[in-house]
């Protein structure tokens, strides 16, 4: 049982009371949680909120990531994935390449096909409509979750049409959901330094709201651990919470840790070191506590690593993402995790962490017959799991 007196001594008395009551935390209380020296106290509060929502259930999905190009006009300072057209290492998949990856499912269609990439200067909206239609024809049971709000804004600018019209056309082609990338940090004083050519915070939030108005649910995210402050993180979380109050279509929040290894954005010494893991767990926990109206929080194992993602399940996270199969963006940034995990590996991760695995679809509906693929051997190395 959580000790109210201990939280009062930590200066978290009102936050504790609100969490116990299921009430909304203020920005000031969110900031106090970030500054609290007792990370286990913050984690325990977040775990209480997570358990109230989801019990001991932890979700995963049989999915396939497709990063269709790394050619991008934005040139964000933090991004190690981006290349200029013609630059060494640049690539752009063809529609046939993408379809081949989607069909390479060893006889068990992916529940989710997750498609994101750079803002390519030449690929028009019709190209993406054709890709989605071909996927839906070949794998009608797979949910196409594709394109960040930044990509949607880029398509609109290229076509000279509104973002709402872009969304309608993609939805007609078969788009069912959108991922949450591109949000980065909303604060303009940070955003103009790390991604000045990318869609603004207001544009990103507007696109999310437009998608929700059409019935396209989306995820949302925050890139943290670079030059932002705790105040910037709290502001970001509050703006997501406000958007959710308005449009109600965010399904899952993904806190994305900045990976420094291959980025042009270099950090001050105090942002690098052994405490980074604690900061990641704290950010997951505060996110769970602040985002009272977003049902799920993801511990994205690709960027957190398997062991840290397992630990995050006790700090407010209830989802691990999924099988992935191939991921370029996080790994180009320096992630040293495996490229993919199999269903048995994910379920072992969850069970050894003390939780009950639930295979889901993109909308977090439990899959009716998860045992159908338990013999899938995949092609990833066995992950490190907690004993």
C-alpha positions as CSV (number, residue, x, y, z in Angstrom):
1,X,0.0,0.0,0.0
2,X,1.3,3.4,-0.9
3,X,2.3,5.6,2.1
4,X,0.6,9.0,2.0
5,X,3.0,10.4,4.6
6,X,6.0,9.6,2.5
7,X,4.6,11.4,-0.5
8,X,3.8,14.4,1.7
9,X,7.4,14.5,2.8
10,X,8.5,14.4,-0.8
11,X,6.3,17.4,-1.6
12,X,3.9,15.2,-3.6
13,X,1.0,15.2,-1.2
14,X,-1.5,16.7,-3.5
15,X,-0.3,14.6,-6.5
16,X,-0.7,11.5,-4.4
17,X,-4.2,12.4,-3.4
18,X,-5.2,13.2,-7.0
19,X,-3.8,9.9,-8.3
20,X,-5.6,8.0,-5.6
21,X,-8.8,9.8,-6.6
22,X,-8.3,9.5,-10.4
23,X,-8.2,13.3,-10.7
24,X,-6.1,15.3,-13.1
25,X,-2.6,16.5,-12.2
26,X,-1.6,20.1,-12.7
27,X,1.5,21.2,-14.7
28,X,3.1,22.2,-11.4
29,X,2.5,18.7,-10.0
30,X,3.9,17.1,-13.2
31,X,7.0,19.2,-12.8
32,X,7.3,18.2,-9.1
33,X,7.2,14.6,-10.2
34,X,10.1,15.1,-12.6
35,X,12.1,16.8,-9.9
36,X,11.3,14.2,-7.2
37,X,14.6,12.5,-6.0
38,X,12.7,9.2,-5.1
39,X,12.1,7.6,-8.5
40,X,10.6,4.5,-6.9
41,X,7.9,6.7,-5.3
42,X,7.1,8.2,-8.7
43,X,7.1,4.8,-10.3
44,X,4.8,3.3,-7.7
45,X,2.2,6.1,-8.4
46,X,2.4,5.4,-12.1
47,X,2.1,1.7,-11.6
48,X,-1.0,2.3,-9.5
49,X,-2.5,4.3,-12.3
50,X,-1.5,1.6,-14.9
51,X,-2.9,-1.2,-12.8
52,X,-6.2,0.6,-12.3
53,X,-6.5,0.9,-16.1
54,X,-5.1,-2.4,-17.3
55,X,-4.5,-4.8,-14.4
56,X,-1.5,-7.0,-15.1
57,X,-2.2,-7.0,-18.8
58,X,0.7,-6.1,-21.2
59,X,0.0,-5.7,-24.9
60,X,2.0,-6.5,-28.0
61,X,1.2,-6.7,-31.7
62,X,2.2,-8.9,-34.6
63,X,3.4,-6.1,-36.8
64,X,5.8,-5.2,-39.7
65,X,7.6,-1.8,-39.9
66,X,8.3,-0.4,-43.4
67,X,10.6,2.6,-43.6
68,X,10.0,3.5,-47.3
69,X,12.7,6.1,-47.7
70,X,15.4,8.1,-45.8
71,X,15.5,10.9,-48.3
72,X,14.0,13.9,-46.6
73,X,13.7,17.6,-47.1
74,X,13.6,18.4,-43.4
75,X,17.1,17.8,-42.3
76,X,16.4,17.7,-38.6
77,X,19.5,18.1,-36.5
78,X,18.8,15.1,-34.3
79,X,18.0,12.7,-37.1
80,X,20.6,10.1,-38.1
81,X,18.2,8.4,-40.5
82,X,17.9,11.3,-43.0
83,X,19.8,11.6,-46.3
84,X,19.8,14.0,-49.2
85,X,18.8,12.7,-52.6
86,X,21.9,11.2,-54.2
87,X,23.8,11.1,-50.9
88,X,25.6,7.8,-50.0
89,X,23.3,5.6,-48.0
90,X,20.1,7.1,-49.3
91,X,17.4,4.8,-50.4
92,X,13.8,4.8,-51.6
93,X,11.7,1.6,-51.8
94,X,9.5,0.9,-54.8
95,X,5.8,-0.1,-54.3
96,X,6.9,-3.7,-55.2
97,X,9.6,-3.5,-52.5
98,X,7.1,-2.5,-49.9
99,X,4.6,-5.2,-51.0
100,X,7.3,-7.8,-50.9
101,X,8.0,-6.9,-47.3
102,X,4.4,-7.1,-46.3
103,X,3.9,-10.5,-48.0
104,X,7.0,-11.9,-46.3
105,X,5.0,-13.0,-43.3
106,X,5.7,-16.8,-43.2
107,X,2.0,-17.6,-43.7
108,X,0.6,-15.5,-40.8
109,X,-0.5,-12.1,-42.0
110,X,0.7,-9.2,-39.9
111,X,-2.1,-7.6,-37.8
112,X,-0.5,-4.2,-38.5
113,X,1.6,-2.8,-41.3
114,X,3.4,0.3,-39.9
115,X,4.7,2.6,-42.7
116,X,6.7,5.8,-42.1
117,X,9.6,7.5,-43.8
118,X,11.3,10.7,-44.8
119,X,9.5,13.6,-46.5
120,X,10.7,12.7,-50.0
121,X,10.7,15.7,-52.5
122,X,9.3,13.7,-55.4
123,X,6.9,11.1,-54.2
124,X,3.3,12.4,-54.7
125,X,0.2,11.5,-52.9
126,X,-1.0,9.2,-55.7
127,X,2.1,7.0,-55.1
128,X,1.1,6.5,-51.4
129,X,-2.5,5.9,-52.3
130,X,-1.4,3.1,-54.7
131,X,0.8,1.5,-52.1
132,X,-2.0,1.4,-49.5
133,X,-4.5,0.0,-52.0
134,X,-2.0,-2.7,-53.0
135,X,-1.4,-3.7,-49.4
136,X,-5.1,-3.8,-48.6
137,X,-5.8,-5.9,-51.7
138,X,-3.0,-8.4,-50.9
139,X,-3.6,-8.5,-47.1
140,X,-7.2,-7.2,-46.4
141,X,-7.0,-8.5,-42.8
142,X,-4.0,-6.2,-42.0
143,X,-4.5,-2.8,-40.5
144,X,-2.5,-0.1,-42.4
145,X,-1.1,2.3,-39.8
146,X,0.9,4.9,-41.8
147,X,2.3,8.4,-42.0
148,X,3.1,10.9,-39.2
149,X,1.4,14.3,-39.0
150,X,4.6,15.7,-40.5
151,X,4.3,13.5,-43.6
152,X,0.7,14.4,-44.0
153,X,1.6,18.1,-43.9
154,X,4.4,17.5,-46.5
155,X,2.0,15.7,-48.8
156,X,-0.5,18.6,-48.5
157,X,2.2,21.1,-49.4
158,X,3.4,19.1,-52.4
159,X,-0.1,18.7,-53.7
160,X,-1.3,22.2,-52.9
161,X,-4.3,20.9,-51.0
162,X,-5.4,20.8,-47.4
163,X,-4.2,18.3,-44.9
164,X,-7.8,17.3,-44.3
165,X,-8.1,16.4,-48.0
166,X,-4.9,14.4,-47.9
167,X,-6.3,12.4,-44.9
168,X,-9.6,11.8,-46.7
169,X,-7.8,10.5,-49.8
170,X,-5.6,8.2,-47.8
171,X,-8.5,7.0,-45.8
172,X,-10.4,6.2,-49.0
173,X,-7.3,4.2,-50.1
174,X,-7.4,2.1,-46.9
175,X,-5.5,4.1,-44.2
176,X,-7.0,3.0,-40.9
177,X,-4.6,4.5,-38.3
178,X,-1.6,6.8,-37.9
179,X,1.6,6.5,-35.8
180,X,2.6,9.2,-33.4
181,X,6.0,10.3,-34.7
182,X,7.0,13.8,-35.6
183,X,5.7,15.5,-32.5
184,X,9.3,15.7,-31.1
185,X,9.0,18.6,-28.5
186,X,6.3,21.2,-29.0
187,X,8.1,24.2,-27.4
188,X,9.0,26.5,-30.3
189,X,12.3,27.6,-28.7
190,X,13.4,23.9,-28.9
191,X,11.7,22.9,-32.1
192,X,13.3,25.8,-34.1
193,X,16.7,24.5,-33.0
194,X,16.3,20.8,-33.6
195,X,13.9,20.7,-36.5
196,X,13.2,24.1,-38.0
197,X,11.9,22.9,-41.3
198,X,9.5,20.4,-39.9
199,X,5.8,21.0,-39.4
200,X,5.1,23.2,-36.3
201,X,3.6,22.0,-33.1
202,X,0.3,23.6,-34.0
203,X,0.3,22.0,-37.4
204,X,1.0,18.6,-35.9
205,X,-1.8,18.9,-33.4
206,X,-4.2,20.2,-36.1
207,X,-3.5,17.2,-38.3
208,X,-4.1,14.9,-35.4
209,X,-7.4,16.5,-34.7
210,X,-8.4,16.3,-38.3
211,X,-7.6,12.6,-38.4
212,X,-9.6,12.0,-35.3
213,X,-12.6,13.9,-36.9
214,X,-12.5,11.4,-39.7
215,X,-12.4,8.4,-37.4
216,X,-8.7,7.8,-38.0
217,X,-7.2,7.1,-34.6
218,X,-3.6,8.0,-34.0
219,X,-0.8,7.6,-31.5
220,X,1.3,10.4,-30.1
221,X,4.8,10.8,-28.9
222,X,7.5,12.9,-27.4
223,X,11.2,12.9,-28.2
224,X,13.1,13.7,-24.9
225,X,16.6,13.6,-23.4
226,X,18.2,16.2,-25.7
227,X,18.2,20.0,-25.1
228,X,14.7,20.3,-23.7
229,X,13.9,20.9,-20.0
230,X,11.5,19.2,-17.6
231,X,9.3,22.3,-18.2
232,X,9.3,21.6,-21.9
233,X,8.3,18.0,-21.3
234,X,5.4,18.9,-19.0
235,X,4.2,21.5,-21.6
236,X,4.3,18.9,-24.3
237,X,2.3,16.4,-22.2
238,X,-0.3,19.0,-21.3
239,X,-0.7,20.0,-25.0
240,X,-1.3,16.4,-25.9
241,X,-3.8,16.1,-23.0
242,X,-5.6,19.2,-24.2
243,X,-5.8,17.9,-27.8
244,X,-7.2,14.6,-26.5
245,X,-9.9,16.5,-24.6
246,X,-10.9,18.1,-27.9
247,X,-10.7,15.3,-30.4
248,X,-10.4,12.1,-28.3
249,X,-8.5,10.0,-30.9
250,X,-5.1,9.3,-29.3
251,X,-4.8,5.6,-28.5
252,X,-1.3,5.3,-27.2
253,X,1.6,7.6,-26.1
254,X,5.2,6.7,-26.9
255,X,8.0,8.4,-25.0
256,X,11.0,8.2,-27.4
257,X,14.4,8.6,-25.8
258,X,16.9,10.6,-27.9
259,X,19.8,8.4,-29.0
260,X,23.0,10.3,-29.4
261,X,25.4,7.9,-31.0
262,X,25.0,8.9,-34.6
263,X,23.3,12.3,-34.3
264,X,24.6,15.7,-35.2
265,X,22.9,17.0,-32.1
266,X,25.4,16.7,-29.3
267,X,24.5,16.9,-25.7
268,X,26.1,18.6,-22.7
269,X,28.0,16.2,-20.3
270,X,25.2,16.3,-17.7
271,X,22.8,14.8,-20.2
272,X,25.0,11.7,-20.8
273,X,25.9,9.0,-18.3
274,X,24.6,6.3,-16.0
275,X,21.5,8.4,-14.9
276,X,20.0,8.2,-18.4
277,X,18.2,5.0,-17.6
278,X,16.5,6.5,-14.6
279,X,15.4,9.5,-16.6
280,X,13.8,7.2,-19.1
281,X,11.9,5.4,-16.4
282,X,10.9,8.7,-14.8
283,X,9.6,10.0,-18.1
284,X,7.5,6.9,-18.7
285,X,6.0,7.3,-15.2
286,X,5.3,11.0,-15.3
287,X,3.7,10.5,-18.8
288,X,1.4,7.9,-17.4
289,X,0.4,10.1,-14.5
290,X,-0.2,13.3,-16.6
291,X,-1.9,11.7,-19.6
292,X,-5.1,10.6,-17.7
293,X,-7.1,10.6,-20.9
294,X,-4.8,8.6,-23.2
295,X,-5.4,4.9,-22.4
296,X,-2.0,3.4,-23.3
297,X,1.7,4.2,-22.7
298,X,4.3,2.3,-24.7
299,X,7.7,1.1,-23.6
300,X,9.2,1.0,-27.1
301,X,11.7,-1.9,-26.8
302,X,13.5,-0.9,-30.0
303,X,14.8,2.4,-28.5
304,X,14.7,1.6,-24.8
305,X,16.2,-1.9,-25.1
306,X,14.6,-5.1,-23.9
307,X,15.6,-4.9,-20.2
308,X,14.7,-1.2,-19.8
309,X,11.3,-1.8,-21.5
310,X,10.6,-4.7,-19.1
311,X,11.4,-2.5,-16.2
312,X,9.2,0.3,-17.6
313,X,6.2,-2.0,-17.2
314,X,6.4,-1.2,-13.5
315,X,6.7,2.5,-14.2
316,X,3.4,3.0,-16.0
317,X,3.8,1.4,-19.4
318,X,1.4,-1.3,-20.5
319,X,2.5,-1.9,-24.1
320,X,5.8,-3.1,-25.8
321,X,4.9,-2.5,-29.5
322,X,5.5,-5.7,-31.3
323,X,7.5,-8.0,-33.6
324,X,8.7,-5.0,-35.8
325,X,10.7,-7.3,-38.2
326,X,12.8,-4.4,-39.6
327,X,13.4,-0.9,-38.2
328,X,15.8,1.7,-39.6
329,X,15.1,5.0,-37.9
330,X,16.0,4.0,-34.3
331,X,18.8,1.7,-35.3
332,X,20.4,4.4,-37.5
333,X,20.3,6.7,-34.5
334,X,22.2,4.1,-32.4
335,X,19.8,1.6,-31.0
336,X,21.6,-1.7,-30.3
337,X,18.4,-3.8,-29.9
338,X,17.5,-6.6,-32.2
339,X,15.8,-5.8,-35.5
340,X,12.8,-8.0,-34.5
341,X,11.3,-10.2,-31.9
342,X,9.1,-13.2,-32.3
343,X,5.7,-13.7,-30.6
344,X,7.2,-16.3,-28.2
345,X,10.0,-13.9,-27.3
346,X,7.6,-11.1,-26.6
347,X,5.4,-13.3,-24.5
348,X,8.4,-14.6,-22.5
349,X,9.5,-11.0,-21.9
350,X,6.1,-10.1,-20.5
351,X,5.6,-13.2,-18.4
352,X,9.1,-13.1,-16.9
353,X,8.3,-9.5,-15.9
354,X,5.3,-10.7,-14.0
355,X,2.5,-9.6,-16.4
356,X,0.0,-11.4,-18.6
357,X,0.6,-11.0,-22.4
358,X,-2.2,-9.9,-24.6
359,X,-1.8,-10.0,-28.3
360,X,-3.7,-7.0,-29.8
361,X,-4.4,-5.3,-33.1
362,X,-3.6,-1.6,-33.8
363,X,-6.6,-0.4,-31.9
364,X,-5.8,-2.5,-28.8
365,X,-8.6,-5.0,-29.5
366,X,-7.4,-8.4,-28.3
367,X,-6.7,-10.8,-31.2
368,X,-9.2,-13.7,-31.1
369,X,-6.8,-16.6,-31.7
370,X,-3.3,-15.6,-30.6
371,X,-2.3,-19.3,-30.2
372,X,-2.4,-19.6,-34.0
373,X,1.2,-18.2,-34.3
374,X,2.9,-19.4,-31.2
375,X,5.0,-21.8,-33.2
376,X,6.4,-18.9,-35.3
377,X,10.2,-19.0,-35.0
378,X,10.8,-15.7,-36.6
379,X,14.4,-14.8,-37.4
380,X,15.6,-12.7,-34.5
381,X,18.1,-13.6,-31.8
382,X,16.7,-14.5,-28.4
383,X,16.4,-11.3,-26.4
384,X,17.9,-10.7,-23.0
385,X,15.1,-11.2,-20.5
386,X,14.9,-10.6,-16.8
387,X,15.2,-13.8,-14.7
